[in-house]
Amino acid sequence: MNIALLGYGKMGKIIEKIAAERKHNIVLKIDFYNQNELTTENLKNADVVIEFSTPTSVIGNIQHCFEAGVPVVVGTTGWYEHLPEIKQKCLESNGTMLYASNFSVGVNIFFHINKLLAKLMNKYPYYDVQVEEIHHTQKLDSPSGTAITIAEGIIENLDTKKEWVNILTSDGDNSASDNVKNDQLLIESFRIENIPGTHTVIYDSEIDTIEFKHTAHNRNGFALGAVLAAEWIRGKKGFFPVAEMFDFGT
Ligand SMILES: NC(=O)c1ccc[n+]([C@@H]2O[C@H](COP(=O)([O-])OP(=O)(O)OC[C@H]3O[C@@H](n4cnc5c(N)ncnc54)[C@H](O)[C@@H]3O)[C@@H](O)[C@H]2O)c1
C-alpha cells in the first residue's frame, strides 16, 4: 500500500519505520518545511494518508485529503472542538476518515474497561473520581486527547459527573483543584521530561483508593495502531472513530 505521511516529527518517523516493516511504501512526507509539496496531485499517489502533525495544521491537512479523495487516518490531538464540522465535511465530500486520540491497543482496551468501571461505580457513590495524565514537556495540548476520551467515557456512564475540567499542575502546586465542583470531573495534567504517556483513573474514598492505570513505555504502540488503521480503512467510505476498528462489543 502507498502511504503519505503528513507530519514528520517523533510519530511520523516511527510510523515510517513500522510501515516499512509491514511492506508499505511511503510515497510522500510533508513537514513544516516542505508544505508546498502538499498538493492534490501528490496526495493522489497515496492509497491512505496518515496525519500526525500539530493542532494548528491538522484541520487544513484533513481538508486537503477530502479534496484529493484520499482516506485519512488522523492521530493529531488538540482539535476536537472542530470534530462535528470535520465529520460533516467528510460525509458531504464522500470522504473517508478515521481518528483516534490514542491508537495503542492497550489504551483502547483501557478505554473500554474504563466505561464498564464507571457504570459499576454508580452503585458506590462514596467514591469520588479523577483522571491524571503525564506527558513529555514538548506536548502542545493539555489535557491530552487520551485523557479527554477517558473523561468522556466516565461522564457518559457515571451519573454524578456532568463535565470535565482541566488543571495543568506545575511545581507540585495543585491548589486550583480545590475549586472543582462535585459534578465536575477533574483531569490533572503533569508535564515531565521523556514520558510518552501515562493515564490513571483514580476512585478515592475515605476507606480506600482504586487506581486504574495505563503506562506507555514508548511510542511504538501508537505508530503500529495508526498503520493498522490505515490498512483497515483502505477501501472504506465514511467517518470512523477508532472504536469501530477495535470493536470490543458492549
Ligand atoms: N493518536 C495517538 O495515538 C497519538 C500518539 C502520539 C502523539 N499523538 C499526537 O500526534 C501529534 C504529533 O505528535 P509528535 O509527537 O509526532 O509531535 P512532533 O512535534 O514531534 O511532530 C509534529 C510535526 O509536525 C510538523 N508540522 C508542523 N506544521 C505542519 C504542517 N502544516 N503539515 C505537516 N507537518 C507539520 C512539525 O514540524 C513536526 O515535525 C500531536 O498532536 C500528538 O499529541 C497522537
The ligand as a Gaussian input file, in Angstrom:
#p B3LYP/6-31G(d) Opt

LIG

0 1
 N       -3.354000       9.394000      18.483000
 C       -2.234000       8.880000      19.004000
 O       -2.113000       7.662000      19.242000
 C       -1.072000       9.799000      19.288000
 C        0.129000       9.315000      19.830000
 C        1.197000      10.205000      19.971000
 C        1.050000      11.532000      19.604000
 N       -0.141000      11.976000      19.113000
 C       -0.348000      13.348000      18.641000
 O        0.222000      13.420000      17.327000
 C        0.690000      14.744000      17.091000
 C        2.165000      14.696000      16.664000
 O        2.938000      14.158000      17.713000
 P        4.532000      14.118000      17.617000
 O        4.973000      13.590000      18.940000
 O        4.973000      13.440000      16.372000
 O        4.870000      15.690000      17.527000
 P        6.154000      16.363000      16.879000
 O        6.138000      17.777000      17.349000
 O        7.361000      15.542000      17.116000
 O        5.827000      16.326000      15.298000
 C        4.902000      17.162000      14.659000
 C        5.489000      17.530000      13.310000
 O        4.514000      18.233000      12.528000
 C        5.239000      19.166000      11.742000
 N        4.366000      20.182000      11.146000
 C        4.137000      21.469000      11.516000
 N        3.279000      22.057000      10.666000
 C        2.952000      21.116000       9.735000
 C        2.100000      21.113000       8.598000
 N        1.386000      22.199000       8.231000
 N        1.987000      19.964000       7.861000
 C        2.679000      18.845000       8.222000
 N        3.515000      18.807000       9.287000
 C        3.641000      19.928000      10.038000
 C        6.261000      19.726000      12.723000
 O        7.320000      20.392000      12.030000
 C        6.714000      18.454000      13.427000
 O        7.826000      17.845000      12.783000
 C        0.429000      15.522000      18.396000
 O       -0.824000      16.189000      18.276000
 C        0.333000      14.430000      19.445000
 O       -0.450000      14.793000      20.558000
 C       -1.189000      11.134000      18.953000

